[in-house]
Amino acid sequence: MKVLIVDDAAFIRVTLKMMLEKNGYEVIGDAANGSEAILKYNQHKPDLVTMDITMPVMDGISALKAIKKMNPAAKVVMISAMGQENHVREAVMAGANGFIVKPFVEDQVIRGLSKLQ
C-alpha cells in the first residue's frame, strides 16, 4: 500500500515513515502542508494519505476536501493532537476515513491504517 505522509513537523514525518515502512507500507512521499499534499497526491496517486490537521499555508481539512473533490474514493486518515474534537467532527463531515491522535504509538497507527486496506 502506497502512503503519502502530510505533517508540518519533520520529525513526525520521519517517525511515521519509519513505522510504516517497518510494517510493509511503501511511503511514496511526504508534504509539509496542505498545498504540497494536493500536488503530491496528484503526482503519486497514493492508496492512503496520513494528514495532519493544523499546518501552515493550507490546513489538513482544506487539503482533505480538495483531495476528496479530485477523488471521492481517496483514503485519508487525519492526525490530530488531543483537544481538537471540533476539527475531528469537521474532518469526518469532509470525508476523513479515520483518525490517529497525537501523541501516537506504533501499534495504534498500524491498527488504524490496517482497517483501510
ZADO-1210 file (C-alpha; in nm, 4 decimals, padded with zeros to 6 digits):
<atoms>
<atom x="00.0000" y="00.0000" z="00.0000" code="MET" pos="1"/>
<atom x="00.1451" y="00.3353" z="-00.1085" code="LYS" pos="2"/>
<atom x="00.1233" y="00.6140" z="00.1507" code="VAL" pos="3"/>
<atom x="00.1685" y="00.9918" z="00.1386" code="LEU" pos="4"/>
<atom x="00.2577" y="01.1453" z="00.4774" code="ILE" pos="5"/>
<atom x="00.1478" y="01.5048" z="00.5392" code="VAL" pos="6"/>
<atom x="00.2639" y="01.6916" z="00.8513" code="ASP" pos="7"/>
<atom x="00.4364" y="02.0262" z="00.9071" code="ASP" pos="8"/>
<atom x="00.6694" y="01.8694" z="01.1674" code="ALA" pos="9"/>
<atom x="00.9652" y="01.6945" z="01.0020" code="ALA" pos="10"/>
<atom x="01.0192" y="01.4618" z="01.2993" code="PHE" pos="11"/>
<atom x="00.6575" y="01.3380" z="01.2721" code="ILE" pos="12"/>
<atom x="00.7048" y="01.2677" z="00.9001" code="ARG" pos="13"/>
<atom x="01.0273" y="01.0757" z="00.9694" code="VAL" pos="14"/>
<atom x="00.8728" y="00.8841" z="01.2622" code="THR" pos="15"/>
<atom x="00.5644" y="00.7839" z="01.0613" code="LEU" pos="16"/>
<atom x="00.7784" y="00.6830" z="00.7632" code="LYS" pos="17"/>
<atom x="00.9914" y="00.4517" z="00.9795" code="MET" pos="18"/>
<atom x="00.6824" y="00.2969" z="01.1447" code="MET" pos="19"/>
<atom x="00.5024" y="00.2414" z="00.8163" code="LEU" pos="20"/>
<atom x="00.7983" y="00.1020" z="00.6220" code="GLU" pos="21"/>
<atom x="00.8788" y="-00.1348" z="00.9093" code="LYS" pos="22"/>
<atom x="00.5238" y="-00.2694" z="00.8758" code="ASN" pos="23"/>
<atom x="00.5268" y="-00.3214" z="00.4991" code="GLY" pos="24"/>
<atom x="00.3875" y="00.0099" z="00.3725" code="TYR" pos="25"/>
<atom x="00.5558" y="00.1937" z="00.0854" code="GLU" pos="26"/>
<atom x="00.5959" y="00.5652" z="00.1655" code="VAL" pos="27"/>
<atom x="00.5911" y="00.7343" z="-00.1754" code="ILE" pos="28"/>
<atom x="00.6362" y="01.0882" z="-00.0495" code="GLY" pos="29"/>
<atom x="00.5695" y="01.3457" z="00.2166" code="ASP" pos="30"/>
<atom x="00.4442" y="01.7015" z="00.2371" code="ALA" pos="31"/>
<atom x="00.4763" y="01.9817" z="00.4928" code="ALA" pos="32"/>
<atom x="00.1376" y="02.1486" z="00.4257" code="ASN" pos="33"/>
<atom x="-00.1958" y="02.1011" z="00.2519" code="GLY" pos="34"/>
<atom x="-00.0905" y="02.2699" z="-00.0728" code="SER" pos="35"/>
<atom x="00.2056" y="02.0336" z="-00.1111" code="GLU" pos="36"/>
<atom x="-00.0228" y="01.7430" z="-00.0200" code="ALA" pos="37"/>
<atom x="-00.2599" y="01.8169" z="-00.3088" code="ILE" pos="38"/>
<atom x="00.0280" y="01.8450" z="-00.5582" code="LEU" pos="39"/>
<atom x="00.1902" y="01.5226" z="-00.4365" code="LYS" pos="40"/>
<atom x="-00.1439" y="01.3405" z="-00.4276" code="TYR" pos="41"/>
<atom x="-00.1947" y="01.4273" z="-00.7952" code="ASN" pos="42"/>
<atom x="00.1623" y="01.3331" z="-00.8788" code="GLN" pos="43"/>
<atom x="00.1874" y="00.9979" z="-00.6949" code="HIS" pos="44"/>
<atom x="-00.1755" y="00.8770" z="-00.6610" code="LYS" pos="45"/>
<atom x="-00.1176" y="00.7093" z="-00.3212" code="PRO" pos="46"/>
<atom x="-00.3514" y="00.4445" z="-00.1799" code="ASP" pos="47"/>
<atom x="-00.3612" y="00.6274" z="00.1531" code="LEU" pos="48"/>
<atom x="-00.2806" y="00.9717" z="00.2952" code="VAL" pos="49"/>
<atom x="-00.1997" y="01.0497" z="00.6589" code="THR" pos="50"/>
<atom x="-00.2944" y="01.4148" z="00.7082" code="MET" pos="51"/>
<atom x="-00.2122" y="01.6457" z="00.9971" code="ASP" pos="52"/>
<atom x="-00.4936" y="01.8918" z="01.0703" code="ILE" pos="53"/>
<atom x="-00.3060" y="02.2020" z="01.1867" code="THR" pos="54"/>
<atom x="-00.0460" y="02.3197" z="00.9316" code="MET" pos="55"/>
<atom x="00.0707" y="02.6499" z="00.7821" code="PRO" pos="56"/>
<atom x="-00.0166" y="02.7591" z="00.4239" code="VAL" pos="57"/>
<atom x="-00.3156" y="02.5211" z="00.3981" code="MET" pos="58"/>
<atom x="-00.4614" y="02.3160" z="00.6836" code="ASP" pos="59"/>
<atom x="-00.5379" y="01.9452" z="00.6621" code="GLY" pos="60"/>
<atom x="-00.9154" y="01.9814" z="00.6426" code="ILE" pos="61"/>
<atom x="-00.8931" y="02.2112" z="00.3387" code="SER" pos="62"/>
<atom x="-00.6498" y="01.9681" z="00.1749" code="ALA" pos="63"/>
<atom x="-00.8788" y="01.6749" z="00.2609" code="LEU" pos="64"/>
<atom x="-01.1726" y="01.8483" z="00.0903" code="LYS" pos="65"/>
<atom x="-00.9625" y="01.9230" z="-00.2201" code="ALA" pos="66"/>
<atom x="-00.8345" y="01.5642" z="-00.2440" code="ILE" pos="67"/>
<atom x="-01.1860" y="01.4215" z="-00.1946" code="LYS" pos="68"/>
<atom x="-01.3122" y="01.6543" z="-00.4692" code="LYS" pos="69"/>
<atom x="-01.0452" y="01.5167" z="-00.7074" code="MET" pos="70"/>
<atom x="-01.1025" y="01.1565" z="-00.5974" code="ASN" pos="71"/>
<atom x="-01.4078" y="01.0802" z="-00.3826" code="PRO" pos="72"/>
<atom x="-01.2648" y="00.7324" z="-00.3130" code="ALA" pos="73"/>
<atom x="-00.9385" y="00.8701" z="-00.1682" code="ALA" pos="74"/>
<atom x="-00.8466" y="00.7220" z="00.1699" code="LYS" pos="75"/>
<atom x="-00.7342" y="00.9936" z="00.4114" code="VAL" pos="76"/>
<atom x="-00.6584" y="00.9385" z="00.7799" code="VAL" pos="77"/>
<atom x="-00.6389" y="01.2564" z="00.9863" code="MET" pos="78"/>
<atom x="-00.3797" y="01.3018" z="01.2587" code="ILE" pos="79"/>
<atom x="-00.4630" y="01.5480" z="01.5331" code="SER" pos="80"/>
<atom x="-00.3496" y="01.6467" z="01.8786" code="ALA" pos="81"/>
<atom x="-00.5678" y="01.5876" z="02.1817" code="MET" pos="82"/>
<atom x="-00.8340" y="01.8521" z="02.2326" code="GLY" pos="83"/>
<atom x="-00.9161" y="01.9112" z="01.8650" code="GLN" pos="84"/>
<atom x="-01.2585" y="01.7472" z="01.8738" code="GLU" pos="85"/>
<atom x="-01.4237" y="02.0268" z="01.6735" code="ASN" pos="86"/>
<atom x="-01.1719" y="01.9693" z="01.3916" code="HIS" pos="87"/>
<atom x="-01.2311" y="01.5954" z="01.4112" code="VAL" pos="88"/>
<atom x="-01.6049" y="01.6420" z="01.3522" code="ARG" pos="89"/>
<atom x="-01.5389" y="01.8760" z="01.0593" code="GLU" pos="90"/>
<atom x="-01.2949" y="01.6280" z="00.9047" code="ALA" pos="91"/>
<atom x="-01.5433" y="01.3397" z="00.9359" code="VAL" pos="92"/>
<atom x="-01.8056" y="01.5509" z="00.7611" code="MET" pos="93"/>
<atom x="-01.5496" y="01.6276" z="00.4874" code="ALA" pos="94"/>
<atom x="-01.4893" y="01.2560" z="00.4297" code="GLY" pos="95"/>
<atom x="-01.1967" y="01.1516" z="00.6513" code="ALA" pos="96"/>
<atom x="-01.1629" y="00.7725" z="00.6692" code="ASN" pos="97"/>
<atom x="-01.0177" y="00.7624" z="01.0182" code="GLY" pos="98"/>
<atom x="-00.8223" y="00.9324" z="01.2963" code="PHE" pos="99"/>
<atom x="-00.4981" y="00.8919" z="01.4802" code="ILE" pos="100"/>
<atom x="-00.4452" y="01.1054" z="01.7903" code="VAL" pos="101"/>
<atom x="-00.1048" y="01.2555" z="01.8777" code="LYS" pos="102"/>
<atom x="00.0995" y="01.1543" z="02.0614" code="PRO" pos="103"/>
<atom x="00.0684" y="00.8178" z="01.8864" code="PHE" pos="104"/>
<atom x="00.2345" y="00.4801" z="01.9286" code="VAL" pos="105"/>
<atom x="00.3240" y="00.2391" z="01.6507" code="GLU" pos="106"/>
<atom x="00.0588" y="-00.0244" z="01.7322" code="ASP" pos="107"/>
<atom x="-00.2156" y="00.2393" z="01.7302" code="GLN" pos="108"/>
<atom x="-00.1023" y="00.3768" z="01.3911" code="VAL" pos="109"/>
<atom x="-00.0727" y="00.0360" z="01.2240" code="ILE" pos="110"/>
<atom x="-00.4072" y="-00.0833" z="01.3656" code="ARG" pos="111"/>
<atom x="-00.5779" y="00.2342" z="01.2437" code="GLY" pos="112"/>
<atom x="-00.4340" y="00.2081" z="00.8922" code="LEU" pos="113"/>
<atom x="-00.4816" y="-00.1669" z="00.8533" code="SER" pos="114"/>
<atom x="-00.8605" y="-00.1182" z="00.8789" code="LYS" pos="115"/>
<atom x="-00.8478" y="00.0726" z="00.5483" code="LEU" pos="116"/>
<atom x="-00.6789" y="-00.1951" z="00.3372" code="GLN" pos="117"/>
</atoms>
